[in-house]
Amino acid sequence: MNGLMRLYVEYHGPHSLAPRRAEPMKFTMMRSIFAISPNTKVGRWTWTDTDHDVFIFRRLNVFLMHSAFRLGEIVAHRSGEIMYITRACVVWSVGGVLLTDPSPADLERLRPGLDYALVAPRDFGGW
């Protein structure tokens, strides 16, 4: 048994035995992220909305924080099974009318503060 354990560590490396428990992002962490001054260097990124990765990261965090969705409901799963939000989970309210498949013209008519999108979990059962 000890020999098999040594072979496992030799093949997979010692880090394969480390726990993989994900820690939740606390609200204080979120506030710290949004307090970062523009054009600050964070790792390999310059913290600016002109950087696509930074832009998406910040918007995704706001969405997750306000919707109570978990990251696992946003990203693809290793199994290949669709367990994440898709376009079918989104309904738009444009001019007071709910649309499940808005046309580009419908989306052009969106008015800030009046029109909005609703998002439901994938297993919600539909609108």
Accessible surface in RSA format (square Angstrom, percent):
REM  Atomic radii and reference values for relative SASA: ProtOr
REM  Chains: A
REM  Algorithm: Lee & Richards
REM  Probe-radius: 1.40
REM  Slices: 20
REM RES _ NUM      All-atoms   Total-Side   Main-Chain    Non-polar    All polar
REM                ABS   REL    ABS   REL    ABS   REL    ABS   REL    ABS   REL
RES MET A   1   171.73  88.9 129.06  85.4  42.66 101.6 119.03 101.2  52.70  69.8
RES ASN A   2    93.24  64.3  90.26  87.2   2.98   7.2  15.21  36.6  78.03  75.4
RES GLY A   3    31.15  38.4   0.00   N/A  31.15  38.4  25.57  70.2   5.58  12.5
RES LEU A   4   122.31  68.1 116.03  83.0   6.28  15.8 116.32  81.7   5.99  16.1
RES MET A   5   104.51  54.1 100.71  66.7   3.80   9.1  68.74  58.4  35.77  47.4
RES ARG A   6   160.11  67.2 154.05  78.5   6.06  14.4  76.86 105.0  83.26  50.5
RES LEU A   7   108.16  60.2 106.04  75.9   2.12   5.3 106.49  74.8   1.68   4.5
RES TYR A   8    97.17  45.4  91.20  51.9   5.96  15.5  67.74  50.9  29.43  36.3
RES VAL A   9    50.79  33.4  49.52  44.8   1.27   3.1  49.52  43.0   1.27   3.4
RES GLU A  10   144.39  82.9 113.14  85.6  31.25  74.4  46.73  90.4  97.65  79.7
RES TYR A  11   181.80  84.9 151.29  86.1  30.51  79.4 109.20  82.1  72.60  89.5
RES HIS A  12    95.72  52.3  67.51  46.9  28.21  72.2  37.86  39.0  57.86  67.3
RES GLY A  13    20.50  25.3   0.00   N/A  20.50  25.3  19.96  54.8   0.54   1.2
RES PRO A  14    92.65  67.5  83.05  75.7   9.60  34.9  83.78  69.2   8.88  55.2
RES HIS A  15   154.41  84.4 147.92 102.8   6.50  16.6 102.94 106.1  51.48  59.9
RES SER A  16    25.50  21.5  10.86  14.5  14.64  33.7  12.93  27.5  12.57  17.6
RES LEU A  17   112.87  62.9  84.41  60.4  28.46  71.5  88.62  62.2  24.25  65.3
RES ALA A  18    47.85  44.0  37.64  58.1  10.21  23.2  43.40  61.1   4.45  11.8
RES PRO A  19   125.96  91.8  95.60  87.1  30.36 110.4 106.91  88.3  19.05 118.4
RES ARG A  20   181.33  76.1 144.35  73.6  36.98  88.0  86.07 117.6  95.26  57.7
RES ARG A  21   186.11  78.1 156.04  79.5  30.08  71.6  73.51 100.5 112.61  68.2
RES ALA A  22    91.19  83.8  64.78 100.0  26.41  60.1  73.45 103.4  17.75  47.0
RES GLU A  23   110.25  63.3  85.98  65.1  24.27  57.8  53.32 103.1  56.93  46.5
RES PRO A  24    92.31  67.3  79.35  72.3  12.96  47.1  90.74  74.9   1.57   9.7
RES MET A  25    93.15  48.2  64.98  43.0  28.17  67.1  42.98  36.5  50.18  66.5
RES LYS A  26   122.33  59.7 116.47  71.5   5.86  14.0  80.21  72.2  42.12  44.9
RES PHE A  27   122.16  61.1 112.08  69.4  10.08  26.2 114.16  69.2   8.00  22.9
RES THR A  28    89.81  63.9  86.77  88.0   3.04   7.3  74.04  99.4  15.78  23.9
RES MET A  29    82.89  42.9  77.99  51.6   4.90  11.7  73.84  62.8   9.05  12.0
RES MET A  30    12.86   6.7  12.71   8.4   0.15   0.4   8.63   7.3   4.24   5.6
RES ARG A  31   152.43  64.0 144.17  73.5   8.25  19.6  40.46  55.3 111.97  67.9
RES SER A  32    71.38  60.3  61.22  81.7  10.16  23.4  36.47  77.7  34.92  48.9
RES ILE A  33    24.11  13.7  23.64  17.6   0.47   1.1  24.11  17.4   0.00   0.0
RES PHE A  34    67.81  33.9  45.71  28.3  22.11  57.5  46.35  28.1  21.46  61.4
RES ALA A  35    79.35  73.0  47.19  72.8  32.15  73.1  58.39  82.2  20.96  55.5
RES ILE A  36    52.08  29.6  35.48  26.4  16.60  40.0  42.43  30.6   9.65  26.2
RES SER A  37    68.87  58.2  62.06  82.8   6.81  15.7  28.39  60.5  40.48  56.7
RES PRO A  38   104.52  76.2  90.12  82.2  14.40  52.3  91.50  75.5  13.02  80.9
RES ASN A  39   110.74  76.4  88.70  85.7  22.04  53.1  25.62  61.7  85.12  82.3
RES THR A  40    55.64  39.6  48.64  49.3   7.00  16.7  46.01  61.8   9.63  14.6
RES LYS A  41   135.87  66.3 112.33  68.9  23.53  56.0  85.83  77.3  50.04  53.3
RES VAL A  42    53.67  35.3  49.63  44.9   4.03   9.7  53.60  46.6   0.06   0.2
RES GLY A  43    67.19  82.9   0.00   N/A  67.19  82.9  43.06 118.2  24.13  54.0
RES ARG A  44   184.48  77.5 158.02  80.6  26.46  63.0  66.84  91.3 117.64  71.3
RES TRP A  45    84.36  33.9  83.55  40.4   0.80   1.9  80.84  43.1   3.52   5.7
RES THR A  46    50.34  35.8  48.13  48.8   2.22   5.3  29.49  39.6  20.85  31.5
RES TRP A  47    18.83   7.6  18.42   8.9   0.41   1.0  17.87   9.5   0.97   1.6
RES THR A  48    30.65  21.8  25.62  26.0   5.02  12.0  15.41  20.7  15.23  23.0
RES ASP A  49    61.27  42.9  44.94  44.7  16.33  38.6  25.82  60.8  35.45  35.4
RES THR A  50   127.69  90.8  91.57  92.8  36.12  86.1  84.79 113.9  42.90  64.9
RES ASP A  51    42.45  29.7  34.35  34.2   8.10  19.2  13.28  31.3  29.17  29.1
RES HIS A  52   129.45  70.8 119.93  83.4   9.52  24.4  84.14  86.7  45.32  52.7
RES ASP A  53    75.11  52.6  68.42  68.1   6.69  15.8  16.66  39.2  58.46  58.3
RES VAL A  54     3.93   2.6   2.45   2.2   1.48   3.6   3.93   3.4   0.00   0.0
RES PHE A  55    76.61  38.3  76.61  47.4   0.00   0.0  76.61  46.4   0.00   0.0
RES ILE A  56    79.18  45.1  78.94  58.8   0.24   0.6  78.99  56.9   0.19   0.5
RES PHE A  57    82.11  41.1  78.94  48.9   3.17   8.3  81.69  49.5   0.42   1.2
RES ARG A  58    52.32  22.0  52.32  26.7   0.00   0.0   0.91   1.2  51.42  31.2
RES ARG A  59   102.39  43.0  97.30  49.6   5.09  12.1  49.75  68.0  52.65  31.9
RES LEU A  60    48.57  27.0  43.71  31.3   4.86  12.2  47.65  33.5   0.91   2.5
RES ASN A  61    10.50   7.2   9.96   9.6   0.54   1.3   0.20   0.5  10.30  10.0
RES VAL A  62    58.43  38.4  58.43  52.9   0.00   0.0  58.43  50.8   0.00   0.0
RES PHE A  63    64.14  32.1  57.99  35.9   6.15  16.0  63.78  38.7   0.36   1.0
RES LEU A  64    28.37  15.8  24.08  17.2   4.29  10.8  24.22  17.0   4.15  11.2
RES MET A  65    72.92  37.8  39.70  26.3  33.22  79.1  50.43  42.9  22.48  29.8
RES HIS A  66   141.59  77.4 105.44  73.3  36.15  92.5  73.92  76.2  67.67  78.7
RES SER A  67    40.82  34.5  13.16  17.6  27.66  63.7  22.09  47.0  18.73  26.2
RES ALA A  68    90.09  82.8  59.11  91.2  30.98  70.5  69.25  97.5  20.84  55.2
RES PHE A  69    23.27  11.6  13.16   8.2  10.11  26.3  14.87   9.0   8.40  24.1
RES ARG A  70   183.62  77.1 178.26  90.9   5.36  12.8  60.76  83.0 122.86  74.5
RES LEU A  71    97.38  54.2  90.93  65.1   6.45  16.2  90.93  63.9   6.45  17.4
RES GLY A  72    51.19  63.1   0.00   N/A  51.19  63.1  34.80  95.5  16.40  36.7
RES GLU A  73    57.94  33.3  57.94  43.8   0.00   0.0  22.92  44.3  35.02  28.6
RES ILE A  74    43.79  24.9  27.56  20.5  16.23  39.1  27.97  20.1  15.82  42.9
RES VAL A  75    71.49  47.0  65.59  59.4   5.90  14.2  70.40  61.2   1.09   3.0
RES ALA A  76    78.62  72.3  53.70  82.9  24.92  56.7  53.76  75.7  24.86  65.8
RES HIS A  77    88.22  48.2  76.56  53.2  11.66  29.8  55.59  57.3  32.63  38.0
RES ARG A  78   242.21 101.7 202.09 103.0  40.11  95.5  90.41 123.6 151.79  92.0
RES SER A  79    75.89  64.1  32.12  42.9  43.77 100.8  44.86  95.5  31.03  43.5
RES GLY A  80    62.08  76.6   0.00   N/A  62.08  76.6  37.30 102.4  24.78  55.5
RES GLU A  81   109.06  62.6  98.46  74.5  10.60  25.2  38.74  74.9  70.32  57.4
RES ILE A  82    78.73  44.8  74.37  55.4   4.36  10.5  74.37  53.6   4.36  11.8
RES MET A  83    85.52  44.3  71.19  47.1  14.33  34.1  71.39  60.7  14.13  18.7
RES TYR A  84    58.85  27.5  58.25  33.1   0.61   1.6  27.69  20.8  31.17  38.4
RES ILE A  85    32.82  18.7  19.14  14.3  13.69  33.0  19.14  13.8  13.69  37.1
RES THR A  86    44.89  31.9  35.25  35.7   9.64  23.0  38.09  51.2   6.81  10.3
RES ARG A  87   160.61  67.4 146.72  74.8  13.89  33.1  77.47 105.9  83.15  50.4
RES ALA A  88    85.58  78.7  58.18  89.8  27.40  62.3  68.57  96.6  17.00  45.0
RES CYS A  89     8.82   6.7   4.91   5.5   3.90   9.2   3.90   9.9   4.91   5.3
RES VAL A  90    29.80  19.6  27.78  25.2   2.02   4.9  27.78  24.1   2.02   5.5
RES VAL A  91     2.06   1.4   2.06   1.9   0.00   0.0   2.06   1.8   0.00   0.0
RES TRP A  92    68.58  27.5  68.58  33.2   0.00   0.0  57.55  30.7  11.02  17.9
RES SER A  93     5.42   4.6   5.42   7.2   0.00   0.0   0.00   0.0   5.42   7.6
RES VAL A  94     1.81   1.2   0.82   0.7   0.99   2.4   0.82   0.7   0.99   2.7
RES GLY A  95    41.03  50.6   0.00   N/A  41.03  50.6  17.31  47.5  23.72  53.1
RES GLY A  96    70.63  87.1   0.00   N/A  70.63  87.1  34.37  94.3  36.26  81.2
RES VAL A  97    86.48  56.9  83.29  75.4   3.19   7.7  86.48  75.1   0.00   0.0
RES LEU A  98   107.67  60.0  84.14  60.2  23.53  59.1  84.17  59.1  23.50  63.2
RES LEU A  99    39.85  22.2  37.77  27.0   2.09   5.2  39.85  28.0   0.00   0.0
RES THR A 100    90.03  64.0  76.51  77.6  13.52  32.2  47.80  64.2  42.24  63.8
RES ASP A 101   105.59  74.0  82.98  82.6  22.61  53.5  29.64  69.7  75.95  75.7
RES PRO A 102     8.87   6.5   2.85   2.6   6.02  21.9   3.15   2.6   5.72  35.5
RES SER A 103    47.80  40.4  41.85  55.9   5.95  13.7  42.09  89.6   5.72   8.0
RES PRO A 104   110.56  80.6 106.18  96.8   4.38  15.9 109.53  90.4   1.03   6.4
RES ALA A 105    66.62  61.3  58.51  90.3   8.11  18.4  63.69  89.7   2.93   7.8
RES ASP A 106    27.60  19.3  27.60  27.5   0.00   0.0   0.00   0.0  27.60  27.5
RES LEU A 107    67.55  37.6  58.69  42.0   8.86  22.3  59.05  41.5   8.50  22.9
RES GLU A 108   151.33  86.9 121.50  91.9  29.83  71.0  42.65  82.5 108.68  88.7
RES ARG A 109   132.16  55.5 119.39  60.9  12.77  30.4  68.60  93.8  63.56  38.5
RES LEU A 110    60.46  33.7  43.17  30.9  17.29  43.5  43.18  30.3  17.28  46.5
RES ARG A 111   105.88  44.5 104.03  53.0   1.85   4.4  51.84  70.9  54.04  32.7
RES PRO A 112   136.28  99.3 106.53  97.1  29.75 108.2 118.72  98.0  17.56 109.1
RES GLY A 113    83.76 103.3   0.00   N/A  83.76 103.3  43.35 119.0  40.41  90.5
RES LEU A 114   113.24  63.1  94.00  67.2  19.24  48.4  97.65  68.6  15.59  42.0
RES ASP A 115    18.89  13.2   0.99   1.0  17.89  42.3   0.55   1.3  18.33  18.3
RES TYR A 116   111.50  52.1 103.16  58.7   8.35  21.7  76.11  57.2  35.40  43.6
RES ALA A 117    43.40  39.9  18.74  28.9  24.66  56.1  18.74  26.4  24.66  65.3
RES LEU A 118    66.09  36.8  64.06  45.8   2.03   5.1  66.09  46.4   0.00   0.0
RES VAL A 119    49.07  32.3  22.00  19.9  27.07  65.2  22.00  19.1  27.07  73.4
RES ALA A 120     6.68   6.1   5.58   8.6   1.11   2.5   6.68   9.4   0.00   0.0
RES PRO A 121    55.94  40.8  52.60  47.9   3.35  12.2  53.49  44.2   2.45  15.3
RES ARG A 122   122.97  51.6  99.84  50.9  23.13  55.1  17.76  24.3 105.21  63.8
RES ASP A 123   126.14  88.4  95.60  95.1  30.54  72.2  43.64 102.7  82.50  82.3
RES PHE A 124   113.42  56.7  85.82  53.2  27.60  71.8  91.86  55.7  21.55  61.7
RES GLY A 125    75.56  93.2   0.00   N/A  75.56  93.2  40.80 112.0  34.76  77.8
RES GLY A 126    47.83  59.0   0.00   N/A  47.83  59.0  32.79  90.0  15.03  33.7
RES TRP A 127   130.12  52.2  56.40  27.3  73.72 173.1  77.52  41.3  52.61  85.3
END  Absolute sums over single chains surface
CHAIN  1 A    10394.8       8252.6       2142.1       6571.2       3823.5
END  Absolute sums over all chains
TOTAL         10394.8       8252.6       2142.1       6571.2       3823.5
